[in-house]
Amino acid sequence: MGATENDVALFIAYSKHYLYKDCLRILLHNHCPIITITSSSTGILYKYSNYHIFLHFRPPSSVGHKHTIKILIYH
């Protein structure tokens, strides 16, 4: 039994998106919606995901000393 169009797949990826190729093939064949949380807008996960949540990290500045996370959601 595998994922179906009634399910959803969620990928949280930092790098090496190519490792998910076999999993993506099954999900796409079964018409399962795919959501990816990543900091990269390139690669196989971006190409085949239905929804994208991008995390943009900005290192702390010398003035504020705080990390900034920017979240962008695309369909």
Steps between C-alpha positions, in 0.01 A plus 500: 500500500637840408409865512195607299341824381323507838833525682769766504878460509714749690873531428726703727828527315824685551704356215546198274152515351601236243480234774121526490465405134361148559255623760382779271442255216257299717322807634455649153377169359240484778401869452591584860535876568851600609606780735867590534661709772845607384740789459567416135281578201691266273514126471264213457288566812424855386420384149242240602348645818149642490571740786828661606588651835831684473707582805750778451753531779691820560793483743507737795619850425769663705243755619193292591660163577179317405436230243230576244281236336288603203225259397351513150216269392435432131240289322 
